[in-house]
Amino acid sequence: MKIIKEGDKLERKNQDKTIHIFIGSLRGGGAERICVTIANGLINRGYNVKLIVLNLNNAVYQKQLHPQVQIFNLKKKHTRRCFFSIYSYILKNKPATILVFNYQIALILVLIKITRQYNYKIIARNINTLSVKLKHEKSFWNKYIINGITKVLYKKVDLVIAQSENMKNDLIKNYNFSIDKLNVINNPIPYHIEAHRKTEKNHIKNNKRSIKEILFIGRLEEAKGLDMLLNAIKICISVDKHIILRVVGRGSLEQKLKKRVQEEGMDSNVIFEGFAQNVISYYENAAVTVLSSYYEGFPNVLVESIALGTPVVAYDCPSGPKEIINNGVNGFLVEYLNVQELSKYLLKALTHEWNDFEIINSIKHLSLDNVLEKYIKILEK
């Protein structure tokens, strides 16, 4: 009979509290920021966290990770090229519980689990309304090949964390998920924003009412609907020439958008700031934050803005805004893809009498502690 020493017990106990988190990158984005927030939160709750990243190119969020988070860089550019690297990691580290922030990586983990008969638990955090995302895909590989594989394999993960009810329903309807595998956990208010609110005694900015600045924060990509946003801003400027749109973020459409702004004579009203790692001051100095996306998961930009007392205007896109916005209290929800309505409610938001404390209190249920408790409950299920 093998004698289990005290050190062996401790090692096994620590192994039981090890969470392996897979993500594509640590570049600037909502999923990456939430991943860092959850990883740090788990460390603070006594877990060992191993973070496996496809690559660390432009890893702007790496510096925000808790120093005890162990990072494994697979050094792969594309998900479809990382099968053997992930398999090698599984073989060497023998994980018991995996939390994955990328559905394509989740497919690889399912395939390895089935073919090699490993017994790890896969918890997939779904970051978008998949059917809508894939509908807008231009890549043949993603739109047809990956989508087909997803419909067969994705439902074989052990559990899924959907960011919204709409996202959960999409997985049931379009990907044949059983309801008992699905858990809805909204994104939390990021730690750095909660910390800022606690340290800033006067975080409510009463001068917002005289500001005519609209804020956009996000990737400058087609999914974010910036074509429609510029159409709406053009209408707003025709009503009030003092209105400013401040754009924070980078992406493949940046030069195209700048060219359009210049050609249409809006360059004094639309300001491109580039990428910013700390966006708190942008939220605090804006009158309203706008979201014009074709699709989302559970938009962090809305949560962050409201948490800092700045109201929002957003399309009722799939999915998330409907579950965040309380009309007239913390913002306005706008008919999906209706540019005229978007401009109308942006103008209305600039003159509406907002109550800053009501705005902030409208999402107090999204505190990091509340959300982290829900993650831990699922990880230990």
C-alpha positions as CSV (number, residue, x, y, z in Angstrom):
1,M,0.0,0.0,0.0
2,K,1.3,3.4,-1.0
3,I,1.8,5.7,2.0
4,I,0.5,9.2,1.2
5,K,2.7,11.8,3.0
6,E,1.5,15.2,4.2
7,G,3.5,16.8,1.3
8,D,1.6,14.6,-1.2
9,K,-1.7,15.6,0.3
10,L,-0.8,19.3,0.0
11,E,0.4,18.8,-3.6
12,R,-2.9,17.0,-4.5
13,K,-4.9,19.7,-2.7
14,N,-3.1,22.4,-4.7
15,Q,-3.6,20.5,-7.9
16,D,-7.4,20.4,-7.2
17,K,-7.3,24.2,-6.9
18,T,-5.5,24.7,-10.2
19,I,-7.5,26.2,-13.1
20,H,-6.0,26.1,-16.6
21,I,-7.3,29.1,-18.6
22,F,-7.0,29.1,-22.4
23,I,-7.3,32.3,-24.5
24,G,-6.1,33.4,-28.0
25,S,-4.2,36.5,-26.9
26,L,-3.8,39.3,-24.4
27,R,-4.3,42.1,-27.0
28,G,-6.7,44.9,-26.2
29,G,-10.2,43.6,-26.2
30,G,-13.2,42.9,-23.9
31,A,-12.6,39.1,-23.7
32,E,-9.0,39.6,-22.9
33,R,-9.7,42.1,-20.1
34,I,-12.4,39.9,-18.5
35,C,-9.9,37.0,-18.7
36,V,-7.3,38.9,-16.8
37,T,-9.9,40.1,-14.3
38,I,-11.1,36.5,-13.6
39,A,-7.6,35.1,-13.5
40,N,-6.5,37.7,-10.9
41,G,-9.7,37.2,-8.9
42,L,-9.1,33.5,-8.7
43,I,-5.5,34.0,-7.5
44,N,-6.9,36.3,-4.8
45,R,-9.3,33.5,-3.8
46,G,-6.4,31.0,-3.3
47,Y,-6.5,29.2,-6.7
48,N,-3.4,28.3,-8.8
49,V,-3.9,29.8,-12.3
50,K,-2.1,28.7,-15.4
51,L,-2.9,30.9,-18.4
52,I,-2.2,29.4,-21.8
53,V,-2.1,31.9,-24.7
54,L,-1.7,31.2,-28.4
55,N,0.7,34.1,-28.6
56,L,1.8,37.2,-26.7
57,N,1.9,39.6,-29.7
58,N,0.9,43.1,-28.6
59,A,-0.1,41.7,-25.2
60,V,-1.1,45.0,-23.6
61,Y,-3.0,43.3,-20.8
62,Q,-0.1,41.1,-19.7
63,K,1.2,43.7,-17.3
64,Q,-2.2,43.7,-15.5
65,L,-1.9,40.0,-14.6
66,H,-1.3,39.1,-11.0
67,P,2.4,38.0,-10.7
68,Q,1.4,34.6,-9.5
69,V,-0.5,33.8,-12.7
70,Q,1.7,31.3,-14.7
71,I,1.8,32.2,-18.4
72,F,2.4,29.6,-21.1
73,N,3.0,31.0,-24.6
74,L,2.2,28.5,-27.4
75,K,3.7,31.0,-30.0
76,K,1.1,30.2,-32.6
77,K,-0.5,32.8,-34.9
78,H,-3.7,31.0,-35.7
79,T,-6.0,28.6,-33.8
80,R,-6.0,26.0,-36.6
81,R,-2.2,25.7,-36.2
82,C,-2.1,25.0,-32.5
83,F,-3.6,21.5,-32.2
84,F,-0.3,19.7,-31.4
85,S,0.9,22.5,-29.0
86,I,-2.3,22.3,-27.0
87,Y,-2.1,18.5,-27.1
88,S,1.5,18.7,-25.8
89,Y,0.4,21.0,-23.0
90,I,-2.5,18.6,-22.0
91,L,-0.1,15.6,-22.0
92,K,2.4,17.3,-19.8
93,N,0.2,19.2,-17.3
94,K,-2.8,16.8,-17.1
95,P,-5.4,19.5,-16.2
96,A,-8.5,18.6,-14.3
97,T,-10.5,21.8,-15.0
98,I,-10.1,24.1,-18.0
99,L,-11.7,27.5,-18.5
100,V,-11.5,28.5,-22.2
101,F,-12.2,32.0,-23.6
102,N,-12.2,31.1,-27.3
103,Y,-14.7,28.7,-28.9
104,Q,-12.3,27.5,-31.5
105,I,-9.8,26.5,-28.8
106,A,-12.7,24.8,-27.1
107,L,-13.3,22.7,-30.2
108,I,-9.6,21.5,-30.1
109,L,-9.9,20.7,-26.4
110,V,-13.1,18.6,-27.1
111,L,-11.4,16.8,-30.0
112,I,-8.3,15.9,-27.8
113,K,-10.6,14.8,-25.0
114,I,-12.6,12.5,-27.2
115,T,-9.8,11.0,-29.3
116,R,-7.3,10.6,-26.4
117,Q,-9.9,9.8,-23.8
118,Y,-8.7,12.4,-21.3
119,N,-11.0,13.2,-18.4
120,Y,-10.7,16.9,-17.9
121,K,-13.6,19.3,-17.5
122,I,-14.1,21.9,-20.2
123,I,-15.9,25.1,-19.2
124,A,-16.3,27.3,-22.3
125,R,-17.0,31.0,-21.8
126,N,-18.8,32.1,-24.9
127,I,-17.8,35.6,-26.0
128,N,-20.3,36.3,-28.8
129,T,-23.7,35.4,-30.1
130,L,-22.2,32.8,-32.4
131,S,-24.9,32.5,-35.1
132,V,-24.8,36.3,-35.7
133,K,-21.0,36.5,-35.6
134,L,-20.6,33.7,-38.1
135,K,-23.3,35.2,-40.4
136,H,-21.1,38.3,-40.7
137,E,-17.9,36.3,-41.3
138,K,-16.2,36.9,-44.6
139,S,-13.6,34.1,-44.2
140,F,-14.8,30.9,-46.0
141,W,-12.9,28.9,-43.4
142,N,-14.7,30.4,-40.4
143,K,-18.1,30.8,-42.0
144,Y,-18.5,27.3,-43.4
145,I,-15.8,24.9,-42.1
146,I,-15.5,26.1,-38.5
147,N,-19.3,26.7,-38.3
148,G,-19.9,23.1,-39.4
149,I,-17.4,21.7,-36.9
150,T,-18.9,24.0,-34.2
151,K,-22.4,22.6,-34.7
152,V,-21.0,19.0,-34.2
153,L,-18.4,19.5,-31.4
154,Y,-19.1,22.6,-29.4
155,K,-22.1,21.0,-27.5
156,K,-19.7,18.3,-26.2
157,V,-18.0,20.7,-23.8
158,D,-19.0,20.1,-20.2
159,L,-20.4,23.5,-19.4
160,V,-20.8,26.9,-21.1
161,I,-20.8,30.3,-19.6
162,A,-23.1,32.5,-21.7
163,Q,-22.8,36.3,-21.1
164,S,-26.5,37.0,-21.6
165,E,-29.8,35.2,-21.9
166,N,-30.0,36.0,-25.6
167,M,-26.6,34.3,-26.1
168,K,-27.8,31.2,-24.1
169,N,-31.0,31.0,-26.3
170,D,-28.8,31.2,-29.4
171,L,-26.8,28.2,-28.3
172,I,-30.0,26.2,-27.7
173,K,-31.6,27.1,-30.9
174,N,-28.7,27.1,-33.4
175,Y,-26.2,24.7,-31.8
176,N,-28.4,22.1,-30.1
177,F,-27.2,22.7,-26.6
178,S,-29.0,21.1,-23.7
179,I,-30.1,23.7,-21.2
180,D,-28.5,22.0,-18.3
181,K,-25.0,22.7,-19.8
182,L,-25.7,26.5,-20.0
183,N,-25.1,29.1,-17.3
184,V,-25.6,32.8,-17.7
185,I,-23.0,35.0,-16.0
186,N,-22.8,38.6,-17.0
187,N,-19.5,40.4,-17.3
188,P,-18.3,42.1,-14.1
189,I,-17.4,45.7,-13.4
190,P,-13.6,45.5,-13.9
191,Y,-11.4,45.6,-10.8
192,H,-9.5,48.8,-11.8
193,I,-12.8,50.7,-12.2
194,E,-14.1,49.4,-8.8
195,A,-10.8,50.4,-7.2
196,H,-11.0,53.8,-8.9
197,R,-14.5,54.5,-7.6
198,K,-13.4,53.6,-4.1
199,T,-10.3,55.9,-4.1
200,E,-11.9,58.8,-5.9
201,K,-14.2,60.5,-3.4
202,N,-15.5,62.8,-6.0
203,H,-15.9,60.4,-8.9
204,I,-19.2,61.9,-10.0
205,K,-18.4,64.6,-12.6
206,N,-21.1,67.2,-12.3
207,N,-19.8,69.2,-15.3
208,K,-21.0,66.5,-17.8
209,R,-24.2,68.3,-18.4
210,S,-22.5,71.1,-20.4
211,I,-20.3,68.7,-22.4
212,K,-21.3,67.6,-25.9
213,E,-18.8,64.8,-26.3
214,I,-19.9,61.3,-27.4
215,L,-17.5,58.5,-26.7
216,F,-16.8,55.3,-28.7
217,I,-14.4,52.7,-27.3
218,G,-13.7,49.5,-29.2
219,R,-12.0,47.8,-32.1
220,L,-12.2,49.6,-35.4
221,E,-13.7,46.7,-37.2
222,E,-16.8,46.0,-39.3
223,A,-18.6,44.3,-36.4
224,K,-18.6,47.5,-34.4
225,G,-20.9,49.3,-36.9
226,L,-18.7,52.4,-37.3
227,D,-20.2,53.1,-40.7
228,M,-23.6,53.5,-39.2
229,L,-22.2,55.5,-36.3
230,L,-20.6,58.1,-38.6
231,N,-23.9,58.4,-40.4
232,A,-25.6,59.1,-37.1
233,I,-22.9,61.6,-36.0
234,K,-23.2,63.4,-39.3
235,I,-26.9,63.9,-38.5
236,C,-26.1,65.1,-35.0
237,I,-23.6,67.6,-36.2
238,S,-26.1,69.1,-38.6
239,V,-28.3,69.8,-35.5
240,D,-25.4,71.0,-33.3
241,K,-22.0,71.8,-34.8
242,H,-20.3,71.7,-31.3
243,I,-20.9,67.9,-30.9
244,I,-17.7,65.8,-30.7
245,L,-17.3,62.1,-31.3
246,R,-14.1,60.8,-29.6
247,V,-13.0,57.4,-31.0
248,V,-10.7,55.3,-28.8
249,G,-9.3,52.1,-30.3
250,R,-7.5,50.7,-33.3
251,G,-8.3,48.2,-36.1
252,S,-8.1,47.4,-39.8
253,L,-10.7,50.1,-40.6
254,E,-8.8,53.0,-39.0
255,Q,-7.4,54.6,-42.1
256,K,-10.6,54.1,-44.1
257,L,-12.6,55.8,-41.3
258,K,-10.2,58.7,-41.1
259,K,-10.3,59.2,-44.8
260,R,-14.1,59.3,-44.8
261,V,-14.2,61.7,-41.9
262,Q,-11.9,64.1,-43.7
263,E,-13.8,63.8,-47.0
264,E,-17.1,64.5,-45.4
265,G,-15.8,67.6,-43.5
266,M,-16.2,66.1,-40.0
267,D,-12.5,66.1,-39.0
268,S,-13.0,68.9,-36.4
269,N,-15.9,66.9,-34.9
270,V,-14.5,63.3,-34.9
271,I,-11.3,62.8,-33.0
272,F,-9.3,59.5,-33.2
273,E,-7.3,58.8,-30.1
274,G,-5.8,55.4,-31.0
275,F,-5.6,52.6,-28.4
276,A,-5.6,53.4,-24.7
277,Q,-5.0,50.9,-22.0
278,N,-6.5,53.1,-19.3
279,V,-9.8,54.5,-20.5
280,I,-11.3,55.8,-17.2
281,S,-10.6,59.5,-18.0
282,Y,-12.3,59.1,-21.4
283,Y,-15.5,57.8,-19.7
284,E,-15.4,60.5,-17.0
285,N,-15.0,63.3,-19.5
286,A,-17.7,62.2,-21.9
287,A,-21.4,63.1,-21.8
288,V,-22.5,59.7,-23.3
289,T,-20.9,56.5,-24.5
290,V,-22.2,55.0,-27.8
291,L,-22.4,51.4,-29.0
292,S,-23.3,50.8,-32.6
293,S,-22.4,47.1,-33.1
294,Y,-23.9,44.5,-35.4
295,Y,-23.4,42.0,-32.6
296,E,-21.9,41.7,-29.1
297,G,-21.6,39.3,-26.2
298,F,-22.2,41.3,-23.1
299,P,-20.6,44.7,-24.0
300,N,-17.9,45.7,-21.5
301,V,-17.9,49.2,-22.7
302,L,-21.5,49.7,-21.5
303,V,-20.8,48.2,-18.1
304,E,-17.6,50.3,-17.7
305,S,-19.3,53.6,-18.7
306,I,-22.4,53.1,-16.5
307,A,-20.1,52.1,-13.6
308,L,-18.4,55.5,-13.9
309,G,-21.7,57.4,-14.0
310,T,-21.7,58.1,-17.8
311,P,-25.0,57.1,-19.6
312,V,-25.0,55.0,-22.7
313,V,-26.8,54.8,-26.1
314,A,-26.8,51.5,-27.8
315,Y,-28.4,49.5,-30.6
316,D,-30.5,46.6,-29.3
317,C,-28.1,44.2,-31.0
318,P,-27.7,40.5,-30.2
319,S,-26.8,40.3,-27.4
320,G,-26.4,42.1,-24.1
321,P,-27.5,45.8,-24.3
322,K,-31.1,44.9,-23.5
323,E,-30.0,43.3,-20.3
324,I,-27.8,46.3,-19.3
325,I,-29.8,49.4,-20.3
326,N,-32.7,50.7,-18.3
327,N,-34.2,53.4,-20.5
328,G,-34.1,56.8,-19.1
329,V,-32.2,55.6,-16.0
330,N,-28.7,54.7,-17.3
331,G,-29.1,55.2,-21.1
332,F,-31.3,54.6,-24.1
333,L,-31.8,51.4,-26.1
334,V,-32.2,52.0,-29.8
335,E,-33.9,50.0,-32.5
336,Y,-31.4,47.7,-34.1
337,L,-29.6,49.2,-37.2
338,N,-31.8,52.3,-37.3
339,V,-29.4,55.2,-37.9
340,Q,-32.1,57.9,-37.6
341,E,-33.1,56.6,-34.2
342,L,-29.4,56.3,-33.1
343,S,-28.9,60.0,-33.9
344,K,-32.2,61.0,-32.2
345,Y,-31.3,59.3,-28.9
346,L,-27.7,60.5,-29.0
347,L,-29.1,64.1,-29.2
348,K,-31.6,63.3,-26.5
349,A,-28.9,61.8,-24.2
350,L,-26.9,65.0,-24.4
351,T,-29.8,67.1,-23.0
352,H,-31.5,64.5,-20.7
353,E,-31.5,65.1,-17.0
354,W,-29.5,62.2,-15.7
355,N,-29.0,61.1,-12.1
356,D,-25.4,60.0,-11.7
357,F,-26.1,57.9,-8.6
358,E,-29.0,56.1,-10.3
359,I,-26.8,55.3,-13.3
360,I,-24.1,53.8,-11.1
361,N,-26.5,51.8,-8.9
362,S,-28.3,50.3,-11.9
363,I,-25.5,47.8,-12.3
364,K,-24.3,47.2,-8.7
365,H,-25.3,43.5,-9.2
366,L,-22.3,43.2,-11.6
367,S,-19.7,43.8,-8.9
368,L,-16.6,41.7,-9.3
369,D,-17.2,39.8,-6.0
370,N,-20.7,38.8,-7.1
371,V,-19.6,37.6,-10.6
372,L,-16.5,35.8,-9.3
373,E,-18.6,33.8,-6.8
374,K,-20.7,32.6,-9.8
375,Y,-17.5,31.5,-11.7
376,I,-16.2,29.7,-8.6
377,K,-19.5,27.9,-8.1
378,I,-19.2,26.6,-11.7
379,L,-15.5,25.7,-11.5
380,E,-16.2,23.6,-8.4
381,K,-19.4,22.0,-9.7
